[in-house]
Amino acid sequence: METVGAYEAKTHLPKLLERVIKGERITITKHGVPVAVLQPPLPSRKTDPRKVITELREFREKNTLKELSIRDMIEEGRR
């Protein structure tokens, strides 16, 4: 991992971003102290919407409001 000073990072940000796109990690320092790391984002995991809906339904079945209504909770929060 390469280290770059804050001034150089500011001056050459587009070039640094191109290197990050290619997979490099670059540490940005200020007065020799690391303050940030430029790195590619973690790969996003796509979740199947049907699985999410099923999990929400299961959660809703296990967790009820009993006698409380949403309106009662809103009013209680305003006190």
C-alpha positions as CSV (number, residue, x, y, z in Angstrom):
1,M,0.0,0.0,0.0
2,E,1.4,3.4,-1.0
3,T,1.4,6.4,1.2
4,V,0.6,9.9,-0.2
5,G,0.6,13.3,1.6
6,A,-2.6,15.2,1.9
7,Y,-1.4,18.0,-0.3
8,E,-0.3,15.6,-3.1
9,A,-3.6,13.7,-2.7
10,K,-5.6,16.9,-3.2
11,T,-3.5,17.9,-6.2
12,H,-3.5,14.5,-7.9
13,L,-6.9,13.1,-6.8
14,P,-8.1,12.1,-10.3
15,K,-4.9,10.1,-10.9
16,L,-5.1,8.5,-7.5
17,L,-8.7,7.5,-8.1
18,E,-7.7,5.8,-11.4
19,R,-5.2,3.8,-9.5
20,V,-7.8,2.8,-6.9
21,I,-10.2,1.7,-9.7
22,K,-7.4,-0.7,-10.8
23,G,-7.4,-2.2,-7.3
24,E,-4.7,-0.2,-5.4
25,R,-5.0,0.9,-1.8
26,I,-3.5,4.3,-1.0
27,T,-3.0,5.7,2.5
28,I,-3.3,9.5,2.8
29,T,-1.2,11.1,5.5
30,K,-1.2,14.5,7.1
31,H,2.2,15.5,8.6
32,G,3.2,11.8,8.4
33,V,0.2,10.5,10.3
34,P,-2.3,8.3,8.4
35,V,-5.7,10.0,8.2
36,A,-7.5,8.1,5.4
37,V,-7.3,5.2,3.0
38,L,-8.5,5.2,-0.6
39,Q,-9.5,1.8,-1.6
40,P,-12.0,0.1,-4.0
41,P,-15.4,-0.4,-2.5
42,L,-16.3,-3.9,-1.2
43,P,-18.2,-6.0,-3.7
44,S,-21.9,-5.5,-3.1
45,R,-23.9,-8.5,-2.3
46,K,-27.3,-8.5,-4.0
47,T,-30.0,-9.9,-1.8
48,D,-33.0,-11.7,-3.4
49,P,-36.0,-9.4,-2.7
50,R,-38.2,-12.5,-2.1
51,K,-35.9,-13.5,0.7
52,V,-36.1,-10.0,2.3
53,I,-39.9,-10.0,2.1
54,T,-40.0,-13.5,3.7
55,E,-37.7,-12.4,6.5
56,L,-39.8,-9.2,7.1
57,R,-43.0,-11.3,7.3
58,E,-41.4,-13.7,9.8
59,F,-40.2,-10.7,11.9
60,R,-43.6,-9.2,11.8
61,E,-45.3,-12.4,13.0
62,K,-42.8,-12.7,16.0
63,N,-42.9,-9.0,17.0
64,T,-46.3,-7.5,17.5
65,L,-47.4,-4.2,19.0
66,K,-50.1,-6.0,21.1
67,E,-52.7,-3.3,22.0
68,L,-50.6,-0.3,21.0
69,S,-51.4,1.5,17.8
70,I,-48.9,3.5,15.7
71,R,-50.9,6.7,16.7
72,D,-50.5,5.9,20.4
73,M,-46.7,5.5,20.0
74,I,-46.5,8.8,18.0
75,E,-48.4,10.6,20.7
76,E,-46.3,9.1,23.5
77,G,-43.1,10.2,21.7
78,R,-44.4,13.8,21.6
79,R,-44.6,14.1,25.4
